[in-house]
Amino acid sequence: GTRQCVYMAPIFWLFYGWLIGNILILVRGGKRVIRGFLSGALVILPVVPFLISLPGLYESRVGRFDPDLLIDAITRYQPEKILSPRDSIQGIQLTLMNDPRFEDVHWPGYPYESDILDADPVRDQPGISFLYDGREYRVFLSCPENFPQEADNILYLDLYMSYDGRYENGQLRQFYTPLRNIISKDQKIIPLAENPGNAPKAIHQSIYWPPNSFYLYRVIKD
């Protein structure tokens, strides 16, 4: 969405400027006050939709990730692993970095975060590391191919998709795999927290309705 806006915005601005110029040429025989008012109105007009939608735009983009729930789950269940899918893990990282209770939030083995894009989640198993209450924890990047289907005590954080996709629309389910379709038949899912955020309106790469949910699950052996 951002790339498209950066590319298209100059074209729209130039076209709109050309349009205003031609409209003012048509009314140049009118009074100066009318021409001034018309010029100002035409310049302000494109901004009006953004002014109207700005409060909703900000509210709809606020994340729902609750670090308190993560802390409670970690201390209560002492998980073998903490997992999060690729598109969710960076949002989790940024939230942890802005919370003073979490220290030394980083990607071990990756001095530059852009290197993560080239990492193989199956072979490399990258993840973010952080300190909480003097103890180190890691949130590993998860995908269907590297999910530990033999594990018995996992915490799974997702900011996009509920475990069965029941809150999300069909468009979003085309981009993200529900946890229910990843676990083995010997595992079961225990919901610990579900906040659908913008769902079911959420759309992949949307400016106005981005996915901003928070789902926290525990995966154990059935």
N, C-alpha and C positions, 0 to 999 in steps of 0.2 A: 504494500500500500504506500509506504513512504517513497520507494523508488519511483512508483508511477506518478505520485504527486510532484516530486522534484522535476521529473521530465515534462509533465503536462502543464504545470503551473505557468511557466513563462509563455507558453503558447496561448493559454487562456488570457493572461494579462495583456499580451500584445493585441489579441483580437478585441478584447473589451476596450482597450485604449483607442483602437482604430474606430470602434463602434461609437464611442462617446464623441470622438472628434467629428465624425460624420453627422451625428445628431445635432451637435452645436452649430455646424455649418448650415444645417437646414433652418435653424431658428435664429441665425445671426441678425436677421432683420428686426427681431423683437427687442423689447426693452432690456436694458442692461441688468436690472434687478432680476428679471425672470430668467435670463441666461445664467446669472450667477447662482440662483437657487437651483436651477436644473443641473448645472455642473456639479454642485455640491451633493445633490441627491443621487446623481449617477455614480459619483465616486464612493459614497457611503453605502450604496445599495448592496454591493457584493459582500460587505462586512456583516450586514444584518443577520443572515442565517447563522453565522458563527457566533455572534453575540447571543442569539436566542438559544443555541445548543451548547454553549460553553459550560454552564453548570452541569448539565447532564453528561457532557463529554468527560469532564473531570471525575464526576461521581462514578461513571460506568467503568472507568479505568483503574479505580482503587483496588489494590490487591486484597484478597481475603485470607491470605496465609497467616495463621496465628502461631507464633513461636511458643506461646505458653502451652498449647496443646502438644507440640512436639516435645517440649521439655518433660511434660507429664508422662507422655508415652515412653520416652527413653528411660526415665527413672523407674517407671513402674514395670516395664516389660524386659528391659535390658536386651534389646534385639541382637540377633546374630549379625544382621545387616540392615542398613537403611538404604532404600532404593528410591530413585525418582527418574522418570523418563526424560529424554533429551530436552524437550521444549519447556519443561517445568523446572529443571535443576538450576538454571541461571536466576530465575525469579526467586527461588529459595535462597540462593547464594547472596543476592543483593539484600534480601530481608535480614539475613543473619549478620551481614556486614554492618547494617545500620542499627543493630541491637547490641548495646554495650555488654550484655551478658555473654555474648559469643566472641571469642578471641581467635586471632590468627586464622581467619577464614581464607583459604587458598586452595589451589589445585596442585597437590603434590606431584612433582615430576614435570610440571608444565610452567616454566617461568613466564611464558606469555599465554594468556588465556585463548588467544586465537589459534594456538596449536591444538586445542581440544577439537577443533573442526576436522582435523586430520586423524584423530585418534580412532582406533578400532575398538568399539565397546566390548567386543567379545574377547579379543586378544589382550588389549591393554587395560580394560576395566578401569577407566578414569573415574575420579570422584572428587568432591570438595571435602576438605578436612577443616574441622573447627574444634576449638577447645571450649568446653562448658564445665564449670566448676572444677577446673584443673584436670579434666579427663578429655582425651582426644576421641572424636567421633568422625565418621566419614559417611557421606551420602554418595553412593555410587550411581553412576549413570546407567540406567536400565533400558533394555529393549527386549523384545520377545526372544531374540536369539541368545541372550546371555542371562536370562532370568533363572535363578537357582531353584529348580523345581523339586529338589530334594530337601530344601531348607525347611525348618520347623518354626522359626521365630523371626519374621521379617516385618519391618515397618515400611510402608509404601506411601510416598507423598506424590500427589498429582494435582497440578493447578489447571488442568484442562478437561479431564474426562473422569466421570464416576466409574466405579468398578464394573458396572454393567451398561453404562451409557444411557441410563433411563432419564437423566435430566437434560441431555444434550440432543440437538437435532441431527438429522441425517447427514447434513453437510459436514458437521464437525466429526462425526463418526467415520467419515471417509479419510480423515487425516490422522486420527489417533486410535490406538487399539485399546479397548477396555481391558482392565486387569483380569476380568473373568475369562477372557480368551487367551490369557498368557499362562496362568497357573496350571499345574498338573491336576489330574483327577484325584490325587491323594491330598491335595491342599484345599483349604477353605479360607474364605475372606471374612474378617470381622471388622465392620465399619466402626471407626473411632470418632470421626468427625466428617460431616458433609455439609459444605456451604456452596451451593451451585453458582453463586455470583450472577453473571449475566445470562446464564443458561435459562431457558432454551434459545434465547435470542443470539447468543454468542456465535460469532462467525470467525473462521480461520483468517488471520491477518486483517481483521476489521479495525478501522479507526474508531468507530463509534461503539461497537459491541465486541470488544476483544474478549477471549476467554480469560476470566479472572476468578475462577473457582478455587476452592481449597478442599481437597479430599485426603483424609488420612486413614489408612487401613492397616490392619495387622493380618499377616498371612501365616497360618499354622498348618500342621499336618491334621488331616481330618480323622 
